[in-house]
Amino acid sequence: MAITRLGVNNISNSTIANITALPAAIPTGKVLQVVTVAKTDTYGETVSGNTLSTTIVTGLQPSITPSSSSNTILITATLSLGYSTTGTGNSIGFVLKRGSTVIGKGDSSGSRTSLSTATSVYSSYQLINESISFIDNPSTTSSTTYGISLFNGSGSSRTCLLNRDDRNDDAAYAARGISTLTLMEIAG
């Protein structure tokens, strides 16, 4: 029996660059890659009253390159949020963004801002963890960057804080937190 040697040129998908689709043996729903960023330093941004910032939080911008345009990205975000000052019942929140496009948000109703998540803050000394999970379909194989923009739900301009409260008057009681943004490519 003759032996045939297969060279690289005889095999399709011989390099990552040649792969255009997942092999049929890989079922959908599998995690193909995970990218995560953790922001441990603090961040503060002054945002007008009842306004969503157009700025993306610095240091919380992971990028992922999907291997197929039919794959989805599972996004999980957990933020430690606080205010510089507050009154009773003011809210603070955020939206997820793919590039500059807001994704994963609620429907708008009247004058209410459409957000990914928000919570009420009753003290300027609170540090509140807010989190969300969302599945996005960017329909691309290009590098895609995700991020977060903050929301100030008070009636006046306030500094929205990340990873810290505003307990500057007594450092013994000041709190610090961590914020994370994780991207998981899911085979489609």
C-alpha positions as CSV (number, residue, x, y, z in Angstrom):
1,M,0.0,0.0,0.0
2,A,1.4,3.4,-1.0
3,I,1.6,6.1,1.7
4,T,0.6,9.6,0.7
5,R,2.1,12.6,2.5
6,L,-0.1,15.6,3.0
7,G,1.7,18.9,2.9
8,V,0.5,22.1,4.5
9,N,-0.7,23.3,1.1
10,N,-3.1,20.3,0.8
11,I,-4.9,21.1,4.0
12,S,-7.5,23.9,4.1
13,N,-7.5,26.1,7.2
14,S,-3.8,25.3,7.8
15,T,-3.2,28.6,9.5
16,I,-5.3,30.8,11.8
17,A,-5.4,33.4,9.0
18,N,-7.1,30.9,6.7
19,I,-9.8,29.9,9.1
20,T,-13.1,31.4,7.9
21,A,-15.5,29.3,10.1
22,L,-15.4,27.0,13.0
23,P,-15.0,23.3,12.2
24,A,-18.4,21.4,12.3
25,A,-17.1,19.4,15.3
26,I,-17.1,22.5,17.5
27,P,-20.7,22.9,18.8
28,T,-22.3,26.2,19.5
29,G,-22.4,27.7,23.0
30,K,-18.7,27.0,23.8
31,V,-16.6,29.8,25.2
32,L,-13.8,30.4,22.7
33,Q,-11.9,33.2,24.4
34,V,-12.1,35.5,27.5
35,V,-10.8,39.0,27.8
36,T,-11.1,40.9,31.1
37,V,-9.9,44.2,32.5
38,A,-10.0,45.2,36.2
39,K,-9.8,48.8,37.2
40,T,-8.4,49.2,40.7
41,D,-7.6,52.9,40.6
42,T,-10.2,55.6,41.2
43,Y,-12.1,57.6,38.6
44,G,-14.2,60.7,38.9
45,E,-16.2,62.5,36.3
46,T,-18.5,65.5,36.7
47,V,-21.8,64.8,34.9
48,S,-24.7,67.2,34.4
49,G,-27.9,66.5,36.2
50,N,-30.1,63.7,34.8
51,T,-27.5,63.1,32.0
52,L,-25.6,60.2,30.6
53,S,-22.0,61.0,30.0
54,T,-20.6,60.7,26.5
55,T,-17.1,59.9,28.0
56,I,-16.0,56.3,28.3
57,V,-14.4,55.4,31.7
58,T,-10.7,55.3,31.3
59,G,-9.0,52.0,31.9
60,L,-12.2,49.9,31.5
61,Q,-12.1,49.3,27.7
62,P,-11.3,45.7,26.8
63,S,-11.1,44.7,23.1
64,I,-11.9,41.3,21.6
65,T,-11.5,40.0,18.0
66,P,-14.3,37.4,17.3
67,S,-13.2,34.4,15.2
68,S,-16.5,34.4,13.4
69,S,-19.1,37.0,12.6
70,S,-21.8,34.6,13.8
71,N,-20.4,34.4,17.3
72,T,-21.7,36.4,20.2
73,I,-20.0,38.3,23.0
74,L,-21.2,37.7,26.6
75,I,-20.4,40.9,28.5
76,T,-20.3,41.0,32.3
77,A,-19.7,44.3,34.1
78,T,-19.5,45.0,37.8
79,L,-18.8,48.6,38.9
80,S,-18.2,50.1,42.3
81,L,-20.1,53.4,42.1
82,G,-20.4,56.4,44.4
83,Y,-21.3,60.1,44.4
84,S,-19.3,63.2,45.5
85,T,-22.4,64.5,47.2
86,T,-26.0,63.5,47.1
87,G,-29.5,64.1,48.3
88,T,-32.2,61.6,49.1
89,G,-33.1,59.2,46.3
90,N,-30.7,60.4,43.6
91,S,-29.6,57.6,41.2
92,I,-26.3,56.7,39.6
93,G,-25.9,54.2,36.9
94,F,-24.1,53.3,33.6
95,V,-24.5,52.0,30.1
96,L,-22.6,49.5,28.1
97,K,-21.0,50.6,24.9
98,R,-19.6,48.9,21.8
99,G,-17.3,51.6,20.5
100,S,-19.5,54.7,20.9
101,T,-22.8,52.9,20.4
102,V,-24.9,52.3,23.5
103,I,-26.0,48.6,23.9
104,G,-27.8,46.6,26.5
105,K,-30.2,49.3,27.7
106,G,-33.8,49.6,28.7
107,D,-36.6,51.1,26.6
108,S,-37.1,54.9,26.9
109,S,-40.2,56.1,28.4
110,G,-41.1,59.8,28.6
111,S,-38.2,61.8,29.9
112,R,-36.5,58.8,31.5
113,T,-33.0,58.0,30.4
114,S,-32.5,54.5,28.9
115,L,-29.7,52.8,30.9
116,S,-28.1,49.4,31.4
117,T,-28.5,49.6,35.2
118,A,-28.9,52.2,37.9
119,T,-29.5,52.4,41.7
120,S,-30.5,55.0,44.2
121,V,-27.9,56.5,46.4
122,Y,-28.9,57.9,49.8
123,S,-25.6,59.0,51.2
124,S,-22.5,60.6,49.8
125,Y,-20.6,57.9,51.8
126,Q,-22.0,54.9,49.9
127,L,-20.1,52.7,47.6
128,I,-22.5,50.6,45.6
129,N,-21.8,47.6,43.4
130,E,-23.9,47.5,40.2
131,S,-23.6,44.7,37.7
132,I,-25.1,43.5,34.4
133,S,-24.7,40.6,32.0
134,F,-25.6,41.1,28.3
135,I,-25.1,39.2,25.1
136,D,-24.0,41.3,22.1
137,N,-23.7,40.2,18.5
138,P,-21.2,42.6,16.9
139,S,-21.4,40.6,13.5
140,T,-17.7,41.2,12.8
141,T,-14.3,39.5,12.9
142,S,-12.6,42.9,13.5
143,S,-11.3,44.0,16.9
144,T,-14.1,45.4,18.9
145,T,-13.8,47.6,22.0
146,Y,-16.4,47.8,24.7
147,G,-16.7,50.3,27.5
148,I,-18.9,52.0,30.1
149,S,-20.3,55.5,30.4
150,L,-21.7,56.8,33.7
151,F,-25.1,58.3,34.4
152,N,-26.0,61.1,37.0
153,G,-29.6,60.8,38.0
154,S,-29.6,63.9,40.3
155,G,-31.2,67.2,39.4
156,S,-27.9,69.0,39.5
157,S,-24.3,68.5,38.3
158,R,-22.5,65.9,40.4
159,T,-19.2,64.0,40.3
160,C,-19.8,60.4,39.6
161,L,-17.1,58.2,41.3
162,L,-15.8,54.8,40.4
163,N,-14.0,52.6,43.0
164,R,-14.3,55.1,45.9
165,D,-16.8,56.8,48.1
166,D,-16.5,60.5,49.1
167,R,-15.5,59.9,52.7
168,N,-12.7,62.4,52.7
169,D,-13.5,63.8,56.1
170,D,-12.5,60.6,57.8
171,A,-10.0,58.4,56.0
172,A,-10.5,55.6,58.5
173,Y,-14.0,55.1,57.1
174,A,-13.2,55.7,53.4
175,A,-14.0,52.8,51.1
176,R,-12.3,51.6,47.9
177,G,-13.5,49.0,45.4
178,I,-12.7,47.4,42.1
179,S,-14.6,47.5,38.8
180,T,-14.4,44.8,36.1
181,L,-15.5,44.4,32.5
182,T,-15.3,40.9,31.0
183,L,-15.9,39.7,27.4
184,M,-16.4,36.1,26.4
185,E,-16.7,35.0,22.8
186,I,-19.4,32.3,22.5
187,A,-19.4,30.0,19.5
188,G,-22.5,30.7,17.4
